[in-house]
């Protein structure tokens, strides 16, 4: 069963928090989205100036790339919810047509929530770099970070 334990270190009860951390539903959604099977882990969530930072601890049944994908997905879900914008967790099976001079969304790779929305905003060079990262098991967002 794909389940993680929800730890809320910054507040004693979720009900008492003004802006709650990840819900079990958000965690489950992200685990399901990444295709991780039979995993076990603990979720550590820390409030930072940039939003919630998530770390999966004692993760079993997933590789490093999957762990990072689940962490990033949970962070995206929580931070989007807190800012009032929803990010659906889906993996479109058919890519929308690409704009002239750009590449279509690479749906043959596991994508993360929000990838379909940021893809058209990337330059052609950023899209090409992202595809290389995806080929190596990484993510689009990782490709946008400085080396």
C-alpha positions in Angstrom: 0.0 0.0 0.0 1.3 3.5 -0.8 1.2 5.4 2.4 3.4 7.8 4.3 3.2 9.1 7.8 2.2 12.8 8.0 4.4 14.7 10.5 3.5 18.3 11.4 6.5 19.6 13.4 5.5 23.3 13.3 2.1 22.9 15.0 0.7 20.5 17.5 -2.6 19.9 15.8 -3.4 20.4 12.1 -6.6 22.1 13.2 -4.7 24.7 15.1 -2.5 25.7 12.2 -3.5 28.8 10.3 -2.0 27.4 7.1 -1.8 23.6 7.3 1.0 21.5 5.8 0.4 18.6 3.3 -2.7 16.6 3.8 -2.7 12.8 3.6 -4.7 13.1 0.4 -2.1 15.4 -1.2 0.7 13.0 -0.2 -1.2 10.0 -1.6 -2.0 11.8 -4.8 1.7 12.6 -5.4 2.8 9.0 -4.6 0.2 7.7 -7.0 1.2 10.2 -9.6 4.8 9.2 -9.6 3.9 5.5 -9.9 5.8 4.4 -6.7 4.6 1.0 -5.6 4.7 -0.5 -2.1 6.7 2.3 -0.5 7.1 3.4 3.1 8.4 6.7 4.4 7.9 9.5 6.9 7.2 13.0 5.7 9.1 15.9 7.3 7.7 19.3 6.6 9.4 22.5 7.5 8.1 26.1 7.0 10.6 28.3 5.1 10.4 31.8 3.7 9.7 30.3 0.3 7.0 28.0 1.5 6.9 24.5 2.7 10.0 22.3 2.3 9.3 18.5 2.2 11.7 15.7 2.9 10.9 12.0 2.8 12.7 10.2 5.5 13.4 6.5 5.8 12.1 6.0 2.3 11.9 2.4 1.2 10.6 1.1 -2.1 11.6 4.0 -4.2 14.8 5.3 -5.9 16.3 8.7 -5.5 14.6 10.2 -8.6 11.2 9.0 -7.4 11.8 10.3 -3.9 12.7 13.8 -5.3 9.7 13.7 -7.5 7.3 12.9 -4.6 8.9 15.6 -2.5 8.6 18.2 -5.2 5.0 17.2 -6.0 4.0 17.6 -2.4 5.7 21.0 -2.0 4.0 22.2 -5.2 0.6 21.0 -4.0 0.9 22.6 -0.6 2.4 25.9 -1.8 -0.2 26.2 -4.6 -3.1 25.5 -2.2 -1.8 28.1 0.3 -1.5 30.7 -2.4 -5.0 30.0 -3.7 -4.1 28.4 -7.0 -4.8 24.7 -7.7 -2.3 22.5 -9.4 -4.0 19.3 -10.7 -2.0 16.1 -10.3 -2.3 14.5 -13.7 -0.2 13.2 -16.5 -1.8 14.0 -19.8 -1.6 11.1 -22.2 -1.8 13.4 -25.2 0.4 16.5 -25.5 -1.3 19.7 -26.7 0.1 21.1 -29.9 3.4 23.0 -29.5 3.7 26.7 -30.3 5.7 27.5 -33.5 9.4 27.1 -32.7 8.8 25.1 -29.5 8.7 21.4 -28.7 5.5 19.5 -27.6 5.1 18.5 -24.0 7.2 15.2 -23.6 4.4 13.0 -22.3 6.5 9.9 -22.9 8.3 10.7 -19.6 6.8 10.9 -16.1 5.7 14.5 -15.6 5.0 16.4 -12.4 1.9 18.5 -11.5 2.2 21.8 -13.2 4.6 20.7 -15.9 2.0 21.1 -18.6 1.5 24.8 -17.5 5.1 25.8 -17.4 6.2 23.9 -20.6 4.9 26.5 -23.1 6.6 29.3 -21.1 10.1 27.7 -21.6 12.4 28.8 -24.4 13.3 26.2 -27.0 16.7 25.8 -25.4 15.2 25.3 -21.9 12.8 22.7 -23.4 15.7 20.8 -25.0 17.6 20.9 -21.7 14.5 19.7 -19.8 14.1 16.7 -22.2 17.8 15.7 -21.5 17.1 15.8 -17.8 13.9 13.8 -18.2 15.9 11.2 -20.3 18.3 10.9 -17.3 15.4 10.3 -14.8 15.3 13.9 -13.5 12.5 16.5 -13.7 11.7 19.6 -15.7 12.1 21.8 -12.7 15.5 20.4 -11.9 16.6 21.3 -15.4 15.7 25.0 -14.7 18.1 25.2 -11.7 21.6 26.6 -12.1 24.3 24.0 -12.4 
